[in-house]
């Protein structure tokens, strides 16, 4: 059964979750999770979605059924009142506009992804450098598996955000930082997509600054190795 959020999004004129997410600055993977698990939506996001969709937080998170008035916009009412000939003309124009809109959204999505890809690369290299600097000479910095490496990267991002946060604006800044972290992690998942799907170990070599990935094997730190 479709979720309230999915129905509300469609009623608002967004054909796909990706279209809606990009239009409102939400990482696509994050918004997809909201539609499948509405009870997990953070409060600040629930308020944002309720405002965008002109409904209540309860309707967004699935606690109540959206009112029918929220499911039909003014444009839909006007369309229903058109003659069949006018509807056909409107449909033709709509297809043209949607095709144009798809191109615009794709360009914006690519621009946004490139920005987060660059941030992901920047912070991943920064974390790598700090880990290497903290290891002894010749030691190998390793993670048990790729999911552990991702968790360590997310923790690192949280630490960086907290360290650079202005104490005078902590409340509002935390929400902004969380959205930036969501975007960076979405980029991380795109970049490391194939690695995240298997049972692999990840090692960061402190000598060559190379990332080694071992398939179907856990990495155990022995001797001079340092395990993260």
Secondary structure, 3 states (H helix, E strand, C coil): CCCHHHHHHHHCCCCCHHHHHHHCCCCHHHHHHHHHCHHHCCHHHHHHHHHHHCCCHHHHCCCCCCCHHHHCCHHHHHHHCCCHHHHHHHHHHHHHHHHHHHHHHHHHHHHHHHHHHHHHHHHHHHHHHHHHHHCCCCCEEEECCHHHHHHHHHHHHHHHHHHHCCHHHHHHHHHHHHHHHHHHHHHHHHHCHHHHCCCEEEEEECCCCCEEEEECCCCCCCCCCEEC
